[in-house]
Amino acid sequence: MYRTKIIGAGSIGNHLANASRALGWKVDICDVDPAALDRTRNDIYPARYGAWDEEIGLYEAGQAPKGVYDLIFIGTPPDTHMDLALAAVEEGPRAILVEKPICGPDLMGAQTLMTQAAAKNVAGFVGYDHVVGSACLRAGEQIAAGIHGRVETLDVEIREHWGGIFGAHPWLEGPHDSYLGFWKRGGGAAGEHSHGFNMWQHLAHILDAGRVVEVTATLDYVQDGRVDYDRLCLANLRTEKGLTGRVVQDVVTRPPKKYARVQGDAGFVEWHCGYRSGADAVVWAKHDEDIQEEVFTKTRPDDFILEMQHIEAALKPGAPVSPISLARGLDTMLVIAATHKSAALGRSIGIDYTRGYVPEALVG
Ligand SMILES: NC(=O)c1ccc[n+]([C@@H]2O[C@H](COP(=O)([O-])OP(=O)(O)OC[C@H]3O[C@@H](n4cnc5c(N)ncnc54)[C@H](O)[C@@H]3O)[C@@H](O)[C@H]2O)c1
């Protein structure tokens, strides 16, 4: 049984707490805002999961115990992640999980976190939970089995109007009231919906196509004096082995569309999130054969229970490299940063991984 500290009593903090409790772990949640702790106990947790769980400890930030946790999860806004993650590593847990996106596009603190976590032997995870979901695991099996033949291209879309996020945060007036309305703080479509980049990179690894080395992007920014964010992010990607494809992320599409498609010369494999209400799916076909689908029913809490089960398995000796490892999350952060740089300069940006997780890794 793990002892877990969750920093941030917001939407994701509650999901991570519930999922950890579902696995029988001991949980403390802390937050700088006492109102957030009250909302967790009296509103969010009971409304989502049926009842408040008296076993969960609630602490104002700074009051929670230190140095006694196996796992520390950072579920706060992206521009606070790095300081909290570095402090968490100092506590010496077995692992930390930092929510996505892991930092701002300035990459401040990214390489330091990677170095410190390795030095302290603390495992790192980043909260890109889609890639450890049941549908994605099944899509990965179909791709590994070569249903598609030789890969031609890879396409991912995470397009979702962010009304749902504001619905879950009725105390926010709008994007100007949170990091969401500021791309430099990790908001906007490129940051908030970076599950898209991460899924593309994950599938590229399954296809043995290597890491993304070139990004060419067009972003549509909203700058009205109160906000500064990208509502639409279109990015063409190329990997070190030459796989070329596209990611679209936006905060305007409704109903949402979240899908990935591996197109090959013999067929295709697709991953769908929200294929129908309460279900994800994998869809595939070989050319000239009937389209087949496998549907995975799930609830939103299930997404995070699977993520916690994945972390538990990934911490076992001899476990394979996790697709939600710290390095993979930081690879995604490099692509987010390259996207903004490409949009600003109007040209393709290369990624040189030998330079580490620093702005100098973005070349061109
Ligand atoms: N993996 C997913 O699918 C998923 C889903 C939702 C949110 N997220 C991510 O989780 C993060 C938080 O999002 P949210 O919707 O839960 O936000 P939220 O606003 O609901 O909650 C964040 C909480 O963090 C607290 N906080 C801020 N600074 C703090 C500090 N220094 N110490 C302690 N607490 C602090 C705030 O008071 C707030 O209560 C974001 O990075 C977001 O992108 C991921």
The ligand as a Gaussian input file, in Angstrom:
#p B3LYP/6-31G(d) Opt

LIG

0 1
 N       -4.561000      14.329000     -17.212000
 C       -5.736000      14.919000     -17.430000
 O       -6.561000      14.414000     -18.163000
 C       -6.018000      16.216000     -16.716000
 C       -7.341000      16.583000     -16.433000
 C       -7.562000      17.794000     -15.762000
 C       -6.487000      18.611000     -15.433000
 N       -5.220000      18.243000     -15.750000
 C       -4.075000      19.112000     -15.418000
 O       -3.987000      19.247000     -14.009000
 C       -3.494000      20.529000     -13.664000
 C       -4.478000      21.221000     -12.722000
 O       -5.735000      21.348000     -13.391000
 P       -7.095000      21.441000     -12.566000
 O       -8.173000      21.498000     -13.568000
 O       -7.131000      20.374000     -11.519000
 O       -6.910000      22.860000     -11.863000
 P       -7.747000      23.439000     -10.617000
 O       -7.700000      24.913000     -10.762000
 O       -9.066000      22.762000     -10.526000
 O       -6.901000      22.991000      -9.349000
 C       -5.584000      23.418000      -9.105000
 C       -5.433000      23.607000      -7.609000
 O       -4.049000      23.818000      -7.330000
 C       -3.971000      24.729000      -6.217000
 N       -2.634000      25.293000      -6.161000
 C       -2.081000      26.242000      -6.951000
 N       -0.805000      26.471000      -6.584000
 C       -0.538000      25.630000      -5.550000
 C        0.618000      25.390000      -4.756000
 N        1.755000      26.059000      -4.969000
 N        0.541000      24.445000      -3.795000
 C       -0.606000      23.768000      -3.578000
 N       -1.737000      23.967000      -4.297000
 C       -1.699000      24.879000      -5.291000
 C       -5.073000      25.728000      -6.521000
 O       -5.449000      26.444000      -5.350000
 C       -6.183000      24.822000      -7.047000
 O       -7.062000      24.406000      -6.025000
 C       -3.264000      21.261000     -14.989000
 O       -1.915000      21.126000     -15.350000
 C       -4.175000      20.514000     -15.961000
 O       -3.760000      20.594000     -17.305000
 C       -4.979000      17.048000     -16.359000

